[in-house]
């Protein structure tokens, strides 16, 4: 992560590191108490929902590109899911998530199936890409 990155982008990078490292306590510290968590199957709020999702989803999200303006950060990610039952991992696929960062914490994270959907939802476009972000 670039040391000159904005505070919002640094929070998102730390959030990914905590999720991917299985550090659920750190993930909670980086998220607002009423964090909104959602994706194609719906959305909900609260740290317990986030804790439950992080503990059972078996997801690994590798940051690829980052887009940023104001509180909104769109992260293009390579996602892979590992089954808790079989320990099989899916082939990686590209997804994107819209993060809203307020007061140094993730206030909302909404996963989308494509970068175009996420950029549209956040009111951003390709010109908002952060180089070396």
PEFEN-V695406 format. One line per field, one symbol per residue. ss: DSSP state (H for helix, E for strand, - for the rest). phi: phi as a letter, one per 40 degrees, with the letter a starting at -180 (. if undefined). burial: b if it has 24 or more other C-alpha atoms within 12 Angstrom, else e. A space follows every 10 residues. Layout:
BEGIN
ss=???
phi=???
burial=???
END
This chain:
BEGIN
ss=------HHHH HHHHHHHHHH ---HHHHHH- EEEEEEEEE- -EEEE-HHHH HHHHHH--EE EEEEEEEEE- -EEEEEEEEE EE------E- --EEEEEEEE EE--EEEEEE EE--HHHHHH HH---HHHE- ---
phi=.cccccdccc ccccccdcdc cgccccdccc bcdbdcbaad chaabhcccc dccccbcgcb bccbbbbaag ccbbbcbbba bbcccbgcbc ccbcbabcbb bbfgbccabb cbcacdcccc ccgbadcccb cfc
burial=eeeeebbbbb bbbbbbebbb eeebebbbeb bbeebbbbee eeeebebeeb bebbbeebbb bbbbbbbbbe bbbbbbbbbe beeeeeeeee eeebbbbbbb bbeebbbbbb bbbbbbbbbe bbebeeeeeb eeb
END
